[in-house]
């Protein structure tokens, strides 16, 4: 059987199941007696085993089967959940993840897992209560009361005759997973296997109901076969989403005359009436709804986004032509095209959105291991994991978050005895929260640790030459805390593999600002600290304010603009040789963009009024002096290429409506 066509689907679903195993194992460690968690783990392991066996990845299937056996023992209370057992189980899931990733990269998923398999088997057997309890469970399963079934005389006669010919009769109880979407398809696959193994004599519910998915999650089959129970179970477990299979001997002798269905004319009439009613209902009822989701290759989404970016550029050009020609029909057509393309833009951007849980879900495992390495007690709370971000941003934000969380555990959370001395709970807490606000996503990493010592931070900054002693005195608390983001800043006396690695958090700041975002820090001594990251929803298409400097055009992202205003030149003051203005009671410094970008001045006399754009970075404000405002526009952000990297205060370029190129200003670089 050629399974290559299913490889992408297998990798995607396997990744989901591995992620489920990670999440639920960590939940189980906190709630070791919660049967619902154990069932979810067992279901995920069973599904992964079945898919791996179907795709002929035998090592992955065997490893998962061993894990499944361990959790089978856990859910029937033959062994109890302990910390050392959890360590090996998490290590096993790490191996599963590596194997799936290897398969995704074109490998065969082979790994030497003999040590782990041996340990898991010891776990399964070492804490075993005893064979007697196992026998009792088996007998309870086998007693699955065949007398509850309703067979007629003809079926019983066939079963009795097959027994005389040395065939065995078995009752098979099949249970599908609760979240199985295509129960009828899974049931068909089960029956296909059983019909090849023998002859199906009876089913409950009836075959018609099973085909039409008129059953909960399980069904029963009476089968005549020559195969053993173990062989049948092994084959049926290979069907995806089959959660449990019980094969027990079926005894005809257990039936009494009262339990045999009599096929009287009256009962035949009732059956016919029931079929007729069902037929009418089916004729009136709508057809079953197919799956409402499909998997789309990411490259296709990127191609679609690139094509739409070209459409946005052409839309801007049409709007420019329409405003110049003043043709009513053209203006109406362009206006309608703008509305339709805006709706299309929203749909495309939504398709590219990915829940931030894809990043957050990796952290509980990391925090657990890191806390154990540092002999600390740490728990994590995740809020807003369903918040969505553009896939491009998701791909880039993972490493900065890892660095910040490592920093919080290493520097923020105190040792248990120190926390106890200060009257705190010995277990520290890290909260990871994400939420939308306007066109931005905010991510906050907070801890209830020691906070940040301002005096220690400023002392190190002065010694390293980051700031002078005079500048340190003028800093607000928040500005002092943000010194730890400076290049080369580190409070560790020794280089550590946990956080910083001797280079501080400047890498985090650089990455976040390269995404068009910003980071701010707040802290309270002895109570904890909060790192707040602000990110744009998407990086490709942004809203900007177009401004003019002499004959050159520039774009300022609207996300960083507070206000655009025109003031009289007399309202500009000087403070410490810097130009400032009074903006709503705040002293805001000014930056002349013509000076910043070395734009040649063509006018001899200065205008009486000055156009200023107030921009923000965290809590800091700056006024940018421009010659004039052109207007708001949506543009496509394009890179300047490999030959124009590290251009001061320029993050990219775009083509505007009249065909000219406008440089996009990086306001974060202009705010100090």
C-alpha positions as CSV (number, residue, x, y, z in Angstrom):
1,X,0.0,0.0,0.0
2,X,1.4,3.4,-1.0
3,X,1.1,5.7,2.0
4,X,3.2,8.6,0.7
5,X,0.1,10.6,-0.2
6,X,-0.9,10.6,3.5
7,X,2.5,11.6,4.8
8,X,1.6,15.3,5.3
9,X,-1.6,14.5,7.1
10,X,0.2,11.9,9.2
11,X,2.9,14.4,10.3
12,X,0.3,17.2,11.1
13,X,-1.9,14.8,13.2
14,X,1.1,13.2,14.9
15,X,2.4,16.6,15.9
16,X,-1.0,17.4,17.4
17,X,-1.0,14.2,19.4
18,X,2.5,14.7,20.7
19,X,1.5,18.2,21.8
20,X,-1.5,16.7,23.5
21,X,0.7,14.2,25.3
22,X,3.0,17.0,26.5
23,X,0.2,19.1,27.8
24,X,-1.7,16.3,29.5
25,X,1.3,14.7,31.1
26,X,2.1,18.0,32.8
27,X,-1.6,18.3,33.9
28,X,-1.4,14.7,35.2
29,X,1.6,15.5,37.4
30,X,-0.5,18.2,39.2
31,X,-3.6,16.0,39.2
32,X,-2.4,12.4,39.3
33,X,-5.8,10.9,40.2
34,X,-7.8,12.7,37.4
35,X,-9.2,9.9,35.2
36,X,-10.2,12.3,32.5
37,X,-6.6,13.4,31.9
38,X,-5.4,9.7,31.9
39,X,-8.1,8.9,29.3
40,X,-7.0,11.8,27.1
41,X,-3.3,10.7,27.3
42,X,-4.3,7.1,26.5
43,X,-6.5,8.3,23.5
44,X,-3.7,10.4,22.1
45,X,-1.1,7.6,22.5
46,X,-3.5,5.1,21.0
47,X,-4.3,7.3,18.0
48,X,-0.5,7.9,17.4
49,X,0.2,4.2,17.6
50,X,-2.5,3.3,15.1
51,X,-1.4,6.0,12.6
52,X,2.3,5.0,12.9
53,X,1.5,1.3,12.4
54,X,-0.7,2.2,9.3
55,X,2.2,4.2,7.9
56,X,4.7,1.4,8.6
57,X,6.8,3.4,11.1
58,X,7.1,0.4,13.4
59,X,9.6,1.9,15.9
60,X,7.3,4.8,16.6
61,X,4.3,2.4,16.8
62,X,6.2,0.1,19.3
63,X,7.3,3.0,21.5
64,X,3.8,4.4,21.6
65,X,2.3,1.0,22.3
66,X,4.6,0.7,25.3
67,X,3.5,4.1,26.6
68,X,-0.1,3.0,26.0
69,X,0.5,-0.1,28.2
70,X,1.8,2.1,31.0
71,X,-1.3,4.3,31.0
72,X,-3.5,1.3,30.7
73,X,-1.9,0.2,34.0
74,X,-2.4,3.7,35.5
75,X,-6.0,4.1,34.5
76,X,-6.8,0.7,36.1
77,X,-4.9,1.7,39.3
78,X,-2.3,-1.1,38.9
79,X,0.5,1.6,39.2
80,X,0.4,5.1,40.6
81,X,1.8,8.3,39.1
82,X,5.2,9.4,40.6
83,X,7.7,12.1,39.7
84,X,10.4,9.6,38.4
85,X,7.8,7.9,36.2
86,X,6.8,11.3,34.8
87,X,10.4,12.0,34.0
88,X,10.7,8.9,31.8
89,X,7.3,9.5,30.2
90,X,8.2,13.0,29.2
91,X,11.6,11.8,27.9
92,X,9.7,9.2,25.9
93,X,7.5,11.9,24.4
94,X,10.6,13.9,23.5
95,X,11.8,10.9,21.5
96,X,8.4,10.6,19.8
97,X,8.7,14.3,18.9
98,X,12.2,13.7,17.4
99,X,11.0,10.7,15.4
100,X,8.0,12.6,14.0
101,X,10.3,15.6,13.1
102,X,12.7,13.2,11.4
103,X,9.8,11.7,9.4
104,X,8.7,15.2,8.4
105,X,12.2,15.9,7.1
106,X,12.2,12.9,4.9
107,X,13.7,10.3,7.3
108,X,12.3,7.0,8.6
109,X,11.9,8.1,12.2
110,X,14.3,5.4,13.4
111,X,15.8,6.0,16.9
112,X,17.5,3.7,19.4
113,X,14.7,3.5,22.0
114,X,15.6,0.1,23.5
115,X,16.6,1.7,26.9
116,X,13.4,3.6,27.2
117,X,11.2,0.6,26.1
118,X,13.0,-1.5,28.8
119,X,12.4,1.1,31.5
120,X,8.7,1.6,30.5
121,X,8.2,-2.2,30.7
122,X,9.7,-2.2,34.1
123,X,7.4,0.6,35.2
124,X,4.4,-1.3,33.9
125,X,5.4,-4.5,35.7
126,X,7.4,-3.2,38.7
127,X,4.5,-1.5,40.4
128,X,2.0,-4.2,39.4
129,X,-0.4,-5.2,42.2
130,X,-0.6,-8.8,41.2
131,X,-1.8,-11.3,38.7
132,X,-5.0,-11.9,40.6
133,X,-6.3,-8.4,40.1
134,X,-5.4,-8.6,36.5
135,X,-7.4,-11.9,36.2
136,X,-10.4,-10.2,37.9
137,X,-10.3,-7.4,35.4
138,X,-10.0,-9.8,32.5
139,X,-12.9,-11.8,33.8
140,X,-15.0,-8.6,34.2
141,X,-14.3,-7.7,30.6
142,X,-15.0,-11.3,29.4
143,X,-18.3,-11.4,31.3
144,X,-19.6,-8.8,28.9
145,X,-22.8,-10.3,28.9
146,X,-23.6,-11.8,25.7
147,X,-27.1,-12.5,27.0
148,X,-27.8,-8.8,26.5
149,X,-27.8,-9.3,22.7
150,X,-31.0,-10.2,20.8
151,X,-30.4,-12.9,18.3
152,X,-33.1,-14.9,16.4
153,X,-33.3,-18.6,16.1
154,X,-31.7,-18.7,12.7
155,X,-28.6,-16.9,13.9
156,X,-28.3,-19.1,17.0
157,X,-28.6,-22.2,14.8
158,X,-25.6,-20.9,12.6
159,X,-23.6,-20.3,15.8
160,X,-24.4,-23.7,17.2
161,X,-23.5,-25.4,13.9
162,X,-20.2,-23.5,13.6
163,X,-19.2,-24.7,17.1
164,X,-19.7,-28.3,16.0
165,X,-17.3,-27.6,13.1
166,X,-14.6,-26.3,15.5
167,X,-15.1,-22.7,14.6
168,X,-15.1,-20.2,17.5
169,X,-17.8,-17.6,18.1
170,X,-16.7,-14.3,19.7
171,X,-18.4,-11.2,20.8
172,X,-16.5,-8.0,19.9
173,X,-17.2,-4.7,21.6
174,X,-15.7,-1.8,19.7
175,X,-15.5,1.7,21.2
176,X,-14.6,4.7,19.0
177,X,-13.0,7.9,20.5
178,X,-15.5,10.5,21.6
179,X,-14.2,13.1,19.2
180,X,-14.4,10.8,16.1
181,X,-15.9,12.8,13.3
182,X,-16.5,10.1,10.7
183,X,-17.9,7.2,12.8
184,X,-19.5,5.5,9.8
185,X,-16.2,5.4,8.0
186,X,-14.4,4.0,11.0
187,X,-17.1,1.4,11.5
188,X,-16.8,0.4,7.8
189,X,-13.1,-0.1,8.2
190,X,-13.8,-2.3,11.3
191,X,-16.3,-4.4,9.4
192,X,-13.9,-4.7,6.4
193,X,-11.4,-6.3,8.7
194,X,-13.9,-8.6,10.4
195,X,-15.4,-9.9,7.2
196,X,-12.0,-10.9,6.0
197,X,-11.4,-12.7,9.3
198,X,-14.7,-14.6,9.4
199,X,-18.4,-14.2,9.1
200,X,-20.4,-11.5,10.8
201,X,-23.6,-13.0,12.3
202,X,-25.1,-10.2,14.3
203,X,-24.5,-6.5,15.1
204,X,-26.0,-4.1,17.7
205,X,-27.1,-1.6,16.8
206,X,-28.2,-3.0,13.3
207,X,-25.9,-2.4,10.4
208,X,-28.1,0.2,8.8
209,X,-27.9,2.3,12.0
210,X,-24.2,1.9,12.2
211,X,-23.8,3.0,8.5
212,X,-25.9,6.1,9.2
213,X,-23.9,6.8,12.4
214,X,-27.0,6.3,14.6
215,X,-25.0,5.1,17.6
216,X,-23.1,6.8,20.4
217,X,-19.4,5.7,20.4
218,X,-19.5,1.9,20.4
219,X,-21.1,-1.1,18.8
220,X,-21.1,-4.9,19.2
221,X,-20.4,-7.6,16.7
222,X,-20.9,-11.4,16.9
223,X,-18.4,-13.1,14.7
224,X,-17.5,-16.7,13.6
225,X,-13.8,-17.0,13.0
226,X,-10.7,-19.2,13.2
227,X,-8.5,-16.3,14.4
228,X,-7.6,-15.8,18.1
229,X,-8.8,-12.9,20.2
230,X,-5.2,-11.4,20.2
231,X,-5.0,-11.5,16.4
232,X,-8.4,-9.7,16.1
233,X,-7.5,-7.1,18.6
234,X,-4.2,-6.3,16.9
235,X,-5.9,-5.8,13.6
236,X,-8.7,-3.6,14.9
237,X,-6.4,-1.4,16.9
238,X,-4.8,-0.4,13.7
239,X,-7.9,1.5,12.7
240,X,-7.5,5.1,13.5
241,X,-9.8,6.5,16.3
242,X,-10.7,3.0,17.6
243,X,-10.2,3.6,21.3
244,X,-10.9,0.2,22.8
245,X,-11.6,-3.4,21.6
246,X,-12.8,-6.2,23.8
247,X,-13.0,-9.7,22.3
248,X,-14.7,-12.4,24.5
249,X,-16.0,-15.9,23.8
250,X,-19.7,-16.1,22.8
251,X,-21.7,-18.9,24.3
252,X,-24.9,-20.1,22.7
253,X,-25.8,-22.1,25.8
254,X,-26.3,-18.9,27.8
255,X,-29.4,-18.1,25.8
256,X,-32.8,-19.2,27.1
257,X,-35.9,-19.5,25.1
258,X,-37.2,-16.1,26.4
259,X,-34.1,-14.4,25.1
260,X,-34.5,-15.7,21.5
261,X,-36.2,-13.2,19.2
262,X,-39.4,-14.7,17.7
263,X,-40.1,-13.3,14.2
264,X,-43.9,-13.0,14.4
265,X,-45.9,-11.2,11.9
266,X,-46.7,-8.4,14.4
267,X,-43.0,-7.7,14.9
268,X,-42.3,-7.8,11.2
269,X,-45.0,-5.2,10.8
270,X,-43.4,-3.0,13.4
271,X,-40.0,-3.2,11.8
272,X,-41.5,-2.3,8.4
273,X,-43.3,0.7,9.9
274,X,-40.1,1.8,11.6
275,X,-38.2,1.6,8.3
276,X,-40.9,3.5,6.5
277,X,-40.8,6.3,9.1
278,X,-37.0,6.5,8.9
279,X,-37.1,6.7,5.1
280,X,-39.5,9.7,5.2
281,X,-37.4,11.5,7.8
282,X,-34.3,11.0,5.8
283,X,-36.0,12.4,2.7
284,X,-36.9,15.6,4.6
285,X,-33.7,15.9,6.6
286,X,-30.7,17.7,5.2
287,X,-27.6,15.7,4.2
288,X,-24.9,15.2,6.7
289,X,-22.5,18.1,6.7
290,X,-19.0,17.3,5.6
291,X,-15.9,18.4,7.5
292,X,-15.7,22.2,7.6
293,X,-11.9,22.5,7.6
294,X,-9.2,21.6,5.2
295,X,-5.4,21.7,5.5
296,X,-3.6,24.2,3.3
297,X,0.1,24.2,2.5
298,X,1.8,27.3,4.0
299,X,3.6,28.0,0.7
300,X,0.2,28.4,-1.0
301,X,-0.8,30.9,1.7
302,X,2.4,32.8,1.2
303,X,1.9,32.9,-2.6
304,X,-1.7,34.1,-2.1
305,X,-0.4,36.9,0.3
306,X,2.2,37.9,-2.3
307,X,-0.4,38.2,-5.0
308,X,-2.6,40.3,-2.8
309,X,0.3,42.6,-1.9
310,X,0.6,43.4,-5.6
311,X,-3.2,44.0,-5.7
312,X,-2.8,46.5,-2.8
313,X,-0.1,48.4,-4.7
314,X,-2.3,48.5,-7.9
315,X,-5.3,49.6,-5.8
316,X,-3.3,52.6,-4.5
317,X,-2.4,53.5,-8.0
318,X,-6.0,53.3,-9.2
319,X,-7.1,55.5,-6.3
320,X,-4.5,58.1,-7.3
321,X,-5.6,58.0,-10.9
322,X,-9.3,58.3,-9.9
323,X,-8.6,61.3,-7.7
324,X,-6.8,63.1,-10.6
325,X,-9.4,62.3,-13.4
326,X,-12.5,63.0,-11.3
327,X,-14.6,60.6,-13.5
328,X,-17.7,59.6,-11.5
329,X,-18.0,56.1,-13.0
330,X,-14.3,55.4,-12.4
331,X,-14.5,56.8,-8.8
332,X,-17.5,54.6,-8.1
333,X,-15.8,51.5,-9.5
334,X,-12.6,52.2,-7.6
335,X,-14.6,52.7,-4.4
336,X,-16.3,49.4,-4.8
337,X,-13.0,47.7,-5.6
338,X,-11.5,49.2,-2.4
339,X,-14.3,47.8,-0.3
340,X,-14.1,44.3,-1.8
341,X,-10.3,44.2,-1.6
342,X,-10.5,45.3,2.0
343,X,-12.8,42.4,2.8
344,X,-10.5,40.1,0.9
345,X,-7.6,41.4,2.8
346,X,-9.3,40.6,6.1
347,X,-10.0,37.1,5.0
348,X,-6.4,36.4,3.8
349,X,-4.9,37.9,7.0
350,X,-7.3,35.8,9.1
351,X,-6.2,32.6,7.2
352,X,-2.6,33.4,8.1
353,X,-3.4,33.8,11.8
354,X,-2.2,31.1,14.2
355,X,-3.1,30.8,17.9
356,X,-0.2,31.8,20.1
357,X,-0.8,28.5,22.0
358,X,1.5,26.9,19.4
359,X,4.3,28.9,21.1
360,X,3.0,28.9,24.7
361,X,2.5,25.1,24.8
362,X,6.2,24.4,24.8
363,X,6.9,26.4,28.0
364,X,5.3,24.3,30.8
365,X,7.7,21.4,29.9
366,X,10.7,23.8,29.7
367,X,9.8,25.5,33.1
368,X,9.4,22.1,34.8
369,X,12.8,20.9,33.8
370,X,14.6,24.3,34.4
371,X,13.1,24.6,37.9
372,X,14.3,21.1,38.8
373,X,17.8,21.9,37.5
374,X,17.9,25.1,39.7
375,X,16.3,23.3,42.7
376,X,13.4,25.8,42.6
377,X,9.7,25.3,42.8
378,X,7.9,27.1,39.9
379,X,4.4,26.9,38.4
380,X,3.1,28.5,35.2
381,X,-0.2,30.1,34.4
382,X,-1.2,30.6,30.8
383,X,-3.9,33.2,29.9
384,X,-5.2,34.0,26.4
385,X,-3.5,31.1,24.6
386,X,-6.2,31.4,21.9
387,X,-5.0,34.9,20.9
388,X,-4.0,34.8,17.2
389,X,-0.9,36.3,15.5
390,X,0.4,36.3,12.0
391,X,2.4,33.1,11.2
392,X,5.4,35.2,10.4
393,X,5.4,36.8,13.8
394,X,4.7,33.5,15.5
395,X,7.8,32.0,13.8
396,X,10.0,34.8,15.2
397,X,8.7,35.4,18.7
398,X,9.4,32.0,20.2
399,X,13.1,32.5,21.0
400,X,12.7,35.9,22.7
401,X,9.9,34.4,24.9
402,X,12.2,31.5,25.9
403,X,14.9,33.9,26.9
404,X,12.6,36.0,29.0
405,X,11.1,33.0,30.8
406,X,14.6,31.6,31.5
407,X,15.5,35.0,32.8
408,X,12.5,35.1,35.1
409,X,13.3,31.7,36.6
410,X,17.0,32.4,37.0
411,X,16.9,36.0,38.2
412,X,13.3,36.5,39.3
413,X,12.1,33.5,41.3
414,X,13.9,33.0,44.6
415,X,15.0,29.8,46.1
416,X,12.3,28.1,48.2
417,X,14.0,28.8,51.6
418,X,14.5,32.4,50.7
419,X,10.8,32.8,49.7
420,X,9.8,31.1,53.0
421,X,11.9,33.6,55.0
422,X,10.1,36.5,53.2
423,X,6.7,35.0,54.0
424,X,6.0,33.9,50.5
425,X,4.7,30.6,49.1
426,X,7.7,28.4,48.4
427,X,6.4,27.8,44.9
428,X,7.1,30.7,42.6
429,X,4.6,31.6,39.8
430,X,5.2,32.8,36.2
431,X,2.2,34.1,34.4
432,X,2.2,34.2,30.6
433,X,-0.7,36.3,29.2
434,X,-1.6,37.4,25.6
435,X,-4.4,39.6,24.5
436,X,-5.5,41.9,21.6
437,X,-5.7,45.6,21.8
438,X,-6.5,47.5,18.6
439,X,-4.1,46.3,15.8
440,X,-1.6,45.0,18.3
441,X,-1.1,41.9,20.4
442,X,0.4,42.3,23.9
443,X,2.3,39.5,25.5
444,X,3.1,39.8,29.2
445,X,5.6,37.6,31.2
446,X,5.2,38.3,34.9
447,X,6.6,36.6,38.0
448,X,6.0,36.9,41.7
449,X,9.8,36.8,42.5
450,X,12.3,39.3,43.9
451,X,11.6,42.0,41.3
452,X,14.4,44.2,40.0
453,X,16.9,46.1,42.2
454,X,17.2,49.6,40.7
455,X,20.4,50.5,42.6
456,X,22.1,47.3,41.5
457,X,21.1,47.8,37.9
458,X,22.3,51.5,37.7
459,X,25.5,50.6,39.5
460,X,26.3,47.9,36.9
461,X,25.3,50.2,34.0
462,X,27.6,52.9,35.3
463,X,30.5,50.5,35.7
464,X,30.0,49.1,32.2
465,X,29.8,52.6,30.7
466,X,26.2,52.3,29.6
467,X,25.3,55.5,31.3
468,X,26.9,58.2,33.5
469,X,26.2,58.8,37.2
470,X,24.4,62.0,36.3
471,X,22.2,60.3,33.8
472,X,21.4,57.5,36.3
473,X,20.0,60.0,38.8
474,X,17.6,61.5,36.2
475,X,16.2,58.1,35.2
476,X,12.7,57.0,36.1
477,X,12.3,53.6,37.7
478,X,11.0,52.1,34.4
479,X,13.9,53.6,32.4
480,X,16.3,52.2,35.0
481,X,14.8,48.7,34.7
482,X,15.1,48.9,30.9
483,X,18.8,49.2,31.2
484,X,19.0,45.4,31.4
485,X,18.1,45.4,27.7
486,X,21.3,47.2,26.8
487,X,23.9,45.4,24.8
488,X,26.4,43.5,27.0
489,X,24.5,44.1,30.2
490,X,24.3,41.2,32.6
491,X,23.9,40.9,36.4
492,X,25.4,37.4,36.5
493,X,28.9,37.3,37.8
494,X,29.4,34.0,35.9
495,X,28.2,33.0,32.5
496,X,25.2,30.7,32.8
497,X,23.5,28.3,30.4
498,X,20.2,29.2,31.9
499,X,19.7,32.9,31.0
500,X,21.7,35.7,29.5
501,X,24.7,33.6,28.7
502,X,26.6,36.8,29.5
503,X,25.1,38.9,26.8
504,X,22.0,40.2,28.6
505,X,18.6,40.7,27.0
506,X,19.6,42.9,24.1
507,X,19.0,40.1,21.7
508,X,15.4,40.0,22.8
509,X,15.0,43.7,22.3
510,X,16.6,43.6,18.8
511,X,14.3,40.7,17.7
512,X,11.1,42.3,19.0
513,X,11.9,45.7,17.4
514,X,12.8,44.0,14.1
515,X,9.2,42.8,14.1
516,X,7.9,46.3,14.5
517,X,7.2,45.8,18.2
518,X,8.5,47.2,21.5
519,X,9.2,45.9,25.0
520,X,8.8,47.6,28.3
521,X,9.6,46.5,31.9
522,X,8.0,47.3,35.2
523,X,8.9,45.8,38.6
524,X,8.2,46.1,42.3
525,X,11.0,45.1,44.7
526,X,10.3,41.8,46.5
527,X,7.0,41.4,44.7
528,X,7.9,40.6,41.1
529,X,8.4,42.0,37.6
530,X,6.5,42.3,34.3
531,X,7.9,42.2,30.8
532,X,5.4,43.6,28.3
533,X,5.8,43.0,24.6
534,X,3.8,44.9,22.0
535,X,3.6,43.3,18.5
536,X,1.7,44.2,15.3
537,X,-0.9,41.7,14.2
538,X,0.8,41.3,10.8
539,X,4.0,42.4,9.1
540,X,3.1,42.4,5.4
541,X,0.4,45.1,4.9
542,X,0.5,48.1,7.3
543,X,-1.4,51.4,7.6
544,X,0.9,54.4,7.4
545,X,0.8,58.2,7.3
546,X,2.6,59.5,4.2
547,X,4.6,62.6,4.8
548,X,6.9,64.8,2.7
549,X,10.4,66.1,3.2
550,X,11.0,68.6,0.4
551,X,10.5,66.3,-2.6
552,X,11.0,63.0,-0.9
553,X,8.2,60.9,0.5
554,X,8.3,58.8,3.7
555,X,5.8,56.6,5.5
556,X,5.3,56.5,9.3
557,X,3.4,53.4,10.7
558,X,0.1,54.5,12.2
559,X,0.5,52.0,15.0
560,X,3.2,54.2,16.6
561,X,1.5,57.6,15.9
562,X,-0.3,59.4,18.8
563,X,-1.3,62.5,16.8
564,X,-0.4,64.6,13.8
565,X,-0.6,68.3,14.5
566,X,0.5,71.7,13.2
567,X,1.9,74.2,15.7
568,X,3.3,77.8,15.5
569,X,7.1,78.0,15.5
570,X,6.9,80.3,18.6
571,X,5.6,77.3,20.6
572,X,8.9,75.4,20.1
573,X,11.2,75.8,23.1
574,X,14.8,74.9,23.9
575,X,15.9,72.7,26.8
576,X,19.5,71.6,27.3
577,X,20.2,72.5,23.6
578,X,17.3,70.3,22.4
579,X,14.0,71.5,20.8
580,X,10.9,70.6,22.8
581,X,7.2,71.3,22.8
582,X,4.5,71.2,25.4
583,X,2.1,68.4,24.4
584,X,-0.9,68.0,26.7
585,X,1.2,69.0,29.7
586,X,4.1,66.8,28.8
587,X,7.5,68.0,27.6
588,X,8.1,66.2,24.3
589,X,11.5,66.4,22.5
590,X,11.5,67.1,18.7
591,X,13.5,65.4,16.0
592,X,13.8,67.1,12.6
593,X,13.6,64.3,10.0
594,X,15.3,66.5,7.3
595,X,18.4,66.6,9.6
596,X,18.1,62.9,10.5
597,X,18.0,61.8,6.8
598,X,20.2,64.6,5.4
599,X,17.5,66.0,3.1
600,X,18.7,69.1,1.3
601,X,16.7,72.2,2.2
602,X,15.4,74.0,-0.9
603,X,13.6,76.8,1.0
604,X,15.5,79.8,2.1
605,X,13.0,81.0,4.7
606,X,11.5,78.9,7.5
607,X,7.7,78.5,7.5
608,X,5.7,80.2,10.3
609,X,4.0,76.9,11.1
610,X,5.5,73.5,11.6
611,X,4.0,70.1,10.9
612,X,4.7,67.5,13.7
613,X,3.9,63.8,14.1
614,X,3.8,62.7,17.7
615,X,5.0,59.1,18.0
616,X,5.3,56.7,20.9
617,X,7.5,53.9,22.1
618,X,6.2,52.5,25.4
619,X,5.8,55.5,27.6
620,X,8.2,57.7,25.7
621,X,7.0,60.3,23.2
622,X,8.9,62.2,20.4
623,X,7.7,64.7,17.9
624,X,8.9,64.2,14.3
625,X,9.2,67.5,12.3
626,X,8.1,67.0,8.6
627,X,7.3,69.4,5.8
628,X,3.8,68.3,5.1
629,X,1.2,65.5,5.5
630,X,0.1,63.6,2.4
631,X,-2.5,61.3,4.0
632,X,-3.2,57.8,5.3
633,X,-2.7,54.8,3.1
634,X,-2.3,51.0,3.4
635,X,1.0,49.9,1.9
636,X,3.0,46.7,1.4
637,X,6.1,46.6,3.5
638,X,9.1,45.4,1.4
639,X,12.6,44.7,2.5
640,X,15.5,46.8,1.2
641,X,17.4,43.7,0.4
642,X,20.8,42.2,1.5
643,X,22.8,45.2,0.2
644,X,21.0,47.8,2.3
645,X,20.9,46.3,5.7
646,X,21.2,48.3,9.0
647,X,20.0,51.6,7.5
648,X,19.4,53.9,10.4
649,X,15.7,54.4,11.3
650,X,14.5,52.8,8.0
651,X,12.6,49.5,8.3
652,X,11.7,49.0,4.6
653,X,10.2,50.6,1.6
654,X,6.9,50.6,-0.3
655,X,5.5,51.7,-3.7
656,X,2.8,54.3,-3.3
657,X,-0.1,55.3,-5.6
658,X,1.8,57.5,-7.9
659,X,4.4,54.8,-8.6
660,X,7.1,56.5,-6.4
661,X,9.0,54.6,-3.7
662,X,8.5,55.8,-0.1
663,X,10.8,54.7,2.7
664,X,9.2,53.4,5.9
665,X,10.5,55.1,9.1
666,X,11.4,52.9,12.1
667,X,10.2,55.2,14.8
668,X,11.6,53.0,17.6
669,X,15.1,54.0,16.4
670,X,14.3,57.7,16.8
671,X,13.0,57.6,20.3
672,X,15.7,57.5,23.0
